[in-house]
Each structure stands twice: as structure tokens, then as C-alpha cells.
Amino acid sequence: MSSSTQSILLAGVGGQGILRASDILSLALMEAGFDAKKSEVHGMAQRGGCVTSHVRYGTKVYSPIAKKRDINILLSFEIMETLRYLDYLKPGGRVILNVAEIYPPAVNLGEARYPSDVIAMVKNHVNNVKIVNASELADKAGNSRTANIVLLGALSSLVTEINADCWERVLRSSFPKKVVKANLAAFELGRNP
Amino acid sequence: MKALMSGNEAIARGAYEYGVTFASAYPGTPSTEITEEFSKYDGVYAEWSPNEKVALEVSIGAAIAGTKSMAVMKHVGVNVAADPLFTVSYTGTNGGLVIITADDPSLHSSQNEQDNRNYARFAKIPMIEPADSQEAKEYIKLAFQISETFDTPVFLRSTTRVSHSKSVVNLDEPSPRKDTTEIRHNRDKYVMVPAKARLRRVEVEKRMEKLKEFAETFPENRIELNNTDVGIITAGMCYNYAKDAFPDYSYLKLGMVNPLPVKLIREFAAKVKKLYVVEELDPFIEDQVRALGIDVVGKEIFPYTNEFDPGVIEASMTGGSPDTAVELPIPIPIRPPNLCPGCPHRGLFYVLGKMNAFVSGDIGCYTLSFMKPLEGIDSCVCMGASIGMAHGMSKALGKKGKGKVIAVIGDSTFIHSGITPLLNTVYNRSDVVTVICDNRTTAMTGMQEHPATGSTLQGQATKALDFVSLGKALGVESVHVVNPLDLEATRGVMKEELAKEGPSLVISQSPCALLRSKTIDEIVPLTVDPHVCTGCKVCLRLGCPAISWKRFEDLGDLKIEKKTKKQDGIAVIDASLCNGCTVCAQVCKFDSIREVQ
């Protein structure tokens, strides 16, 4: 199998800035000299539904989506969503999870309970789990809407193939001038909390 | 220069580089961004047409006038455009004409999963199919070259994973533009009356014969010889999935899926021990390979339904199970897509859900209201079907259906294909109440302009269609405009109209929540007074993502006196999500929902 290809899965809820984060990640991988592909689904799924984005890189990437049990890193933007994609992780794969809770409709209606011990359940299956409070760090960076970039920063510490200069170049080119500073700060807080 | 582009962006770029100057389309996932991106390049004309049939006819006209033009649509859009499609195959084109069909295996955002490769065979039109963004950029050029060489419309087929995946693309400079337009009369070729069409019919067969020869040497139909124990014939994104799963096998990668290169297929089959066809949806290639008398493995092991991924192909070919579920102690609640906070459809469907009527629905965001808790729509078939179906139901039910049949349709969808069935309710006289859910945009596909918004795709101010005048001109006598964020008024108008004889039209008008948040100066979010809320849960029945239920034990330090014996919690509004539509405040009988001070 194409063992040199690495796969990252970003998962969460529509509106959390997942596609933006995966765009920036893919651009940085391309800038770092990799063949990179990413895939996600637009349209109906965006309206508050589950959103996933597969990002794959290596010397030559064929499929833009990974098969199950083939993900090296799962970056989860919402705590419960982590559980939905555990079966995509490779044995030995790593998880970064954001503690944000977004209730699905059945929970809001009081028809289902939001799971209370997600971190324990994840740790039961995965040894390497990194926990991030992205909205707290985003506030610290001065812009509550940069939580997705905090998480990208947290991911960057595991994607060692991209150096800090490359990240900064891509981040600077990805935002309008007035919010570049907050996003760079958010990235840094995620990378080195 | 390199860029990371989606398949859709790459198709637009390729068209621009090749000197295409004309595009017409109706938005539809996963095709929408092709036309949006193309419209931004210099020196091009691009339009949102009212529907795909019009879009194709517009592009046919532009091609006959000598431009390179493309008509862009999703798979089901080709159904709408099928009428001109089958005959433009006879007339051929003058300038290049490419029809882009973006199919949606897995129905990510569609009502069906049809395989539009069948249209290519059915209408006798060549079809090419790229596998990633770089190919998408090159294949649109090849499509135009084939069109120009063989005087034929050409299909370029994409799928959701090609359109919406991003990969690395090498950019080229655009070729210089020449004005090739002029009026050329050629009635033998373009007037498809029987006497002339019979002659063109023969030309179509001759053209297909030439294209079959062309396919044999078309460089994008290529054999990659490797381990010859297994040979795989495949095309489009499936090539990438298969290569990912089995990089060492031999491949016949088809860039052109209609017509197929028969000699090349025979040559490849002779070189490998075991032959597979890997294709999503229908056994389109497989059936044709079998018809050549070649032994092949296909749909007996691969699924007919849903998109593939490397895991599906691997599991099918090795007999393994793709089931890799991780066992969890609790079920994870599902997270379906939902109407946005402040969506004007919420108020309308809250009211309609309580009307004890059959609500014949249509295609758009509002279709989501079929789910709990609104349960406001009873059917959804295709664009425009709401009104025709409601009329048929009303006629069939007779007196039993009086005041009980409602059609709901979005503004863009109404323009797409709701006008003629509305006319039918007048002409053939039924009691249907048609509601246009007018949110002033094409919301579901990402806020495109349409003929009632007053602006074109390329940002020109234009005449805006007036639904009230249109309804009256069609002969609807009772036409009302109502704001769906005003529940009392909406309920009142609906009751009145359902009681009337004959067809009526209600325009439920309020801008999409995503437009509203951009246009109003200050959004004042609402909040629940925890000491007034009785925990009756009526507001939760709106299904607004900003409103959630908190049990008393989850409230931390906040001490609340129970209003009833049974009360076990309160409703809470997330101010960061709320956009102040006030519908929840209107349903609260206890006046516990107020503006944030």
C-alpha cells in the first residue's frame, strides 16, 4: 500500500472553520514540497451537520480520502465528534481534541444525552491524546473566531515536516491584513501553549 | 506556477486558459463553483440562467454564434436540460460546446444518485472524465478540442470527490483570444424538422464511428503495465482510489468513457491474467466490456451504491470486511444538518406543521424542515415538483382535500421550474395554496443571485422579478406577502387562504439568515430569563441550534425555583449563535425570552 502517504482527518461541526484550517494545512504542505490532496463535502452537510476534511500528503498521493484505519492524526474540533471517527485511526495514530461541546438537535430536544466522559472513552482506544481548549486560547489571542487556527497550531507541532517559516508565510497569505496578527498569535498559542 | 485547486476551480482555470469566453449554468452542488470561479476571470461572460434547460440552450446559441461556451450543471440538472441535449447532438456546434455534469455518488447533497455516463451513450455524445484537479484543468481543454474537431457537444463528467477535492495544479498562461463570432446561416444543420433531422441522424452515427477510432489513440486512454496478474479498467476518481489500494497492479485508465476504445480494451485484457472493472454506480464500462466477450469481474463484488474509497475497493477485491467499527459504551447522537439560527423558514414551517395539511415540498434548505421537531414537509421529489404534485393531490382528493394541500417552494426553485405548474393550478383550477419561501437568494448552494434578486452573477444591477405581479399575471386572484418571522400574521394568512376556493399564492418573504447577518447593523440576541422559564420546552420544538435544554443539575451554582412539580430544567439561548429573529419569544407563553440587555 502507499505507505509513504500520511493522512490527517479534521472533524467537527459546520461553522467551526474546519475547511479553512484544512485549506491552510494543505497549502503549507504544498509549500513544503509535498504532493498534497484534500477532500471534503460541501453543500447540505454544512448547515450545522458533521464536517470532515481529509488531508493527505507524500511524494505521490492518489486518493484524496483515506480509508478507515489509515489516519495518522485525527484533529477533532468538537469533543463528541472525536468518537465518530475513531475507526479511521491507524493503530498508533494520534488524536488532538478540542474541548468545545456543540449539542446536536436530539440533545437540544432532551431526547438524547450528550456523552459526559468522552476523553476517557478516547483514551481507552488511543494512547496519544492531546487536549486543547481552543476557544480559551483564541480569546487570549484577541479574537474568539481564531479557535480553528489555535487547533491548526496544535496540529503543527506534530507535523514536523513543515517548518515555522513556511507556516508563517502561508498564514500571512491566508488572511486579510487586519486579522493576520490575531491569527498568528492564535497559531503560536496552539503550537506552544 | 503551482496552486492548490479544487476540481471545480481547475475546470474554470482550464477553460480560461483555453480561451473559453462563455458559460451558462444553474447552481447545484457539486457543480456551483465552476461557474462562480469562471465568472471572475477577465474577458469572460458567465450567467446564472433560470434553470439548466435554459442554460444549455443559451450555450448552444453562443456556440452556434462561434464562441467556445460551456453549460454547467449537477447530475439532475441534465434531466432538466435533456430536451435540448438530445437534439444538439444532431445539430452539432459551430464554436466549441462542452456540457459539464457533476455527479453526486453517495447523494451528499442530492435527491438521487443517477450515473450520467448513461446520458453520453443515450444522446450519442462523447464524454471525458478527469480524476483530479490537474486533469480537470487539462480535460476541459481536451473536451473543447474534441468538440471543435468533431463538431459535437462534449460531456465533461465530474463527481463530488473530483469537484470538491483540492490538489496541486500547474498553471499556464491563457492563450490569446480571437473574436470568432458571426452570424452564419446553416438551416440544413440547425433547423431540426424531420426532413433535416433524418439527415443529421446519419451524421451522428458517422461522427460516433470517427470518435471510436479517435478513442483508440486518445493519449488519456492509457495502459500502465505493471504486475500483470491483475488488470484494472477504471476512470475518474476511482482510478485514484484503486491506485491507492493496489499500486502494483496493471491499469487501463480511461480518460474517455464514451465511446470506449474497444481495441485498447482487448489489448489490455489479453495482457493480464484477471481483469476487473472498478467503477462507482452503474456497470457502465463493465457491461460494454462483457458485450465484447471478455471475461471481467465487476458488480458481483463491487457495490452499486455510494461512492467508493480505497477501503471499499480493497475489501471488495480481497474479500475482506470494510467493517472496522470501534466499540463505544454509548451510542453517539446523530448530527444531521439543520436550518440556521434565525432562518426565516423556521417560522413558516412551525406554522405549517400545525395546519394538519399535506405540505408538498421542494428542493432547498427548507427541505430540512421535514425532520423533527418541525416535521413541516411531507414530500420532496425534484425541482418544481411541489406545485404540480399538490395540484394532482388536490384534484384526486376532491372535497376531502379542500384546505388541506399546500405547496412550498423556494424563490430560486420557483423561478427554476415552479412558474408553469403554478399556471396549471389556475388553468385547471385547484385549491392549492402555493407558498414561495422567498429568502432573496439561492441559499442551499451558497447564496447565488437569481432573477428576483436584482443582480447578475457578474454583479450587474438588473430588473428584479416581482412575484406578486407574476402571480397576478398568471391569473392567481389571491396573492399575499407575509413575513414568516411574524408567526401570528403567517398563521392568519395561511388559514384565510386555505379556506378560499381556487388557487392562491403566499409569498413568505424574509431574507436568509446569512444575508440578514450581513445587512442589518446590529443583531440583538435573545436570552431566557431562568427564573421565569417554566421548562415547558415549547421553544425547543422550533429546532433552533441556538436553543438548548439544560437540566437543573447541569446549571452549576445557579439556583432556580421550580415553577411546576415536573420541571427538571430550563431552556438556554446561546447568544453567540442567536441572531435575534424573535420566533422563540413569540412561542413562549410565559414571556421568559427577551432581548439581551
Contacts between the chains, C-beta under 8 A, distances in Angstrom:
chain1	res1	chain2	res2	distance
A	1	B	244	7.5
A	1	B	245	7.0
A	1	B	247	7.3
A	2	B	243	7.9
A	2	B	244	5.7
A	2	B	247	5.7
A	5	B	244	7.6
A	13	B	335	6.7
A	14	B	337	7.0
A	23	B	4	7.6
A	23	B	166	7.3
A	26	B	4	5.6
A	26	B	166	6.0
A	27	B	4	5.5
A	30	B	2	6.7
A	30	B	4	5.3
A	30	B	168	5.7
A	35	B	167	7.8
A	35	B	168	6.2
A	36	B	4	6.8
A	36	B	167	7.1
A	36	B	168	6.4
A	37	B	132	7.2
A	37	B	165	6.0
A	37	B	166	6.8
A	37	B	167	4.4
A	37	B	168	7.9
A	38	B	4	8.0
A	38	B	165	6.5
A	38	B	166	4.8
A	38	B	167	7.7
A	39	B	161	5.9
A	39	B	164	6.6
A	39	B	165	3.9
A	39	B	166	7.5
A	40	B	164	6.3
A	41	B	108	4.6
A	41	B	109	7.4
A	41	B	160	6.6
A	41	B	164	6.4
A	42	B	29	6.2
A	42	B	30	6.7
A	42	B	109	7.4
A	42	B	164	5.6
A	42	B	446	7.6
A	43	B	29	3.5
A	43	B	30	6.9
A	43	B	108	6.5
A	43	B	109	3.4
A	43	B	444	7.0
A	43	B	445	6.8
A	43	B	446	7.9
A	44	B	29	7.2
A	44	B	108	6.9
A	44	B	109	4.2
A	44	B	337	5.3
A	44	B	368	7.9
A	44	B	444	6.9
A	45	B	108	6.5
A	45	B	109	7.2
A	45	B	337	5.8
A	46	B	337	7.0
A	47	B	337	3.9
A	47	B	338	5.8
A	47	B	339	6.9
A	47	B	340	6.4
A	47	B	365	6.8
A	47	B	368	6.7
A	48	B	335	7.6
A	48	B	337	5.8
A	48	B	338	4.1
A	48	B	340	7.1
A	48	B	545	5.3
A	49	B	335	5.8
A	49	B	336	5.8
A	49	B	337	3.6
A	49	B	338	7.2
A	50	B	335	5.0
A	61	B	167	7.5
A	62	B	239	7.9
A	62	B	240	4.2
A	62	B	241	7.4
A	62	B	243	4.2
A	62	B	244	4.2
A	62	B	247	7.6
A	62	B	310	7.9
A	63	B	240	4.7
A	63	B	241	5.0
A	63	B	243	7.6
A	63	B	244	3.9
A	63	B	309	6.7
A	63	B	310	5.0
A	64	B	132	7.6
A	64	B	161	6.5
A	64	B	165	3.8
A	64	B	166	7.7
A	64	B	167	6.6
A	64	B	240	7.2
A	65	B	161	6.9
A	65	B	165	7.8
A	65	B	241	8.0
A	65	B	309	5.0
A	65	B	310	7.7
A	66	B	309	7.7
A	66	B	310	7.5
A	67	B	244	7.8
A	67	B	245	7.5
A	67	B	309	5.4
A	67	B	310	4.5
A	67	B	311	2.9
A	67	B	312	7.8
A	67	B	314	6.8
A	68	B	311	5.4
A	68	B	322	6.9
A	68	B	324	4.4
A	69	B	311	8.0
A	69	B	324	5.4
A	70	B	310	7.7
A	70	B	311	7.5
A	80	B	332	6.4
A	80	B	333	7.6
A	81	B	335	7.6
A	83	B	328	5.8
A	83	B	332	5.1
A	84	B	332	5.6
A	86	B	326	4.3
A	86	B	328	7.8
A	87	B	324	4.8
A	87	B	325	5.6
A	87	B	326	4.5
A	103	B	548	5.1
A	104	B	333	4.8
A	104	B	334	6.6
A	104	B	335	4.1
A	104	B	336	7.7
A	105	B	335	7.8
A	105	B	336	6.9
A	105	B	338	5.9
A	105	B	371	7.6
A	105	B	372	7.3
A	105	B	373	7.7
A	105	B	543	5.8
A	105	B	545	7.5
A	106	B	333	4.7
A	106	B	334	6.9
A	107	B	333	5.6
A	107	B	548	7.2
A	107	B	549	7.6
A	108	B	540	6.3
A	108	B	543	7.7
A	108	B	545	7.4
A	108	B	547	6.5
A	108	B	548	4.5
A	108	B	549	6.0
A	109	B	372	7.1
A	109	B	373	6.0
A	109	B	537	7.9
A	109	B	540	5.4
A	109	B	541	7.9
A	109	B	543	7.5
A	109	B	549	7.0
A	110	B	537	6.8
A	110	B	540	6.9
A	110	B	549	4.5
A	110	B	569	7.7
A	112	B	333	4.1
A	113	B	330	7.9
A	113	B	333	7.9
A	114	B	333	7.2
A	115	B	330	5.5
A	115	B	332	7.1
A	121	B	328	6.1
A	121	B	329	6.7
A	125	B	326	5.9
